[in-house]
Amino acid sequence: MYRAMLLWMGLAAQTIAAESPFDRYPIHFTTVGQTSIAYQDMGPQDGEPVLLIMGLGAQMLHWGDTLVQGLLDQGYRVVLLDNRDAGLSQKFYRLSAPPVWWTMVRAKVGLAPAPAYSLSDMAADAVGVLQALDIQRAHIVGASMGGMIAQVLVAEYPQRAITLTSIMSSSGAPELSEPRPEAMSALASGAKSGLAREQELANRISIARTIGSPEFFSEAYARQLAQRVLNRGSYGPGTVRQFQAILASGDRTALLNTIAVPTLVLHGESDPLLPLDHGRDTAEKIPGARFAAISGMGHALEPEVSRRVLAEMLPFWRERPGSGDLSEESDAPVERAPSPSTTAVTAP
């Protein structure tokens, strides 16, 4: 009997160890301005804080178990959020969401979209999560659109950042390489709505295959992640509005030149959506930034890619240890001239 109990305890321990960190920690909500933001707070409360900001139409789940658990294993306090209009955060149902192709056509002919909100608004959402947790400074990490939000955050709230890590992102400079047509089509298909669950599941797997890492794509992993994401909900119009915010942000070269925190820029050598020159350009425009190209990486964080990202990121942070101690600096954003094409909306 005792042997059976010990065997059961051993199996239970293995099950707990294999459980996703997203399942081990509760989901919380905070209101920033008039916008409800969903977030998770993982790891030791006295660990060095890390804030993870995901990309276009993505949820915090897209960071994946490998990267998040890797940070937890190193003793970091990991904070993740769903951006507004995605995941479990507030949706802006009343606001317009024209098709992606129409938004792109208008942008191509110089008619910048009038977005429902800006990247600055989304950066303020992320700062609001830190405020809710009484975290004054954190390593700020963003992927794709999340990298753009992270760039804006550290430029406008430099007192909040220990370091910046911009992953598979861009400066928005117009001379950079265009996405591959199939990658752009995949991006647009992510904004579809009204699909049956099996259709949406198949669509998400197709997107992952098209823009992901050719060396490391796994249909089984893509299916598992898509199922978890769909279980929390899917909202195509939010993806369109986030895309409008990206286009309205335009060329962020001047903003990147002002960033003064230690910065690491990571980019995949096989990225079909934002080719490698987007990462190199970002690093060149941030004073003192370090750049690393990751072999085999596309525009996704598959488990092996996450391990390679951690191998670059963790040593960089260890060279620059920070603190979550209370700062006396004002939390007001750095004043910048507003873009004439940007109109912020704080409530749906």
Beta strands, then each sheet from edge to edge (+ up, - down):
strand 1: 27-32
strand 2: 35-42
strand 3: 49-53
strand 4: 77-81
strand 5: 138-143
strand 6: 161-167
strand 7: 263-268
strand 8: 290-294
sheet 1: 1+ 2- 4+ 3+ 5+ 6+ 7+ 8+
end
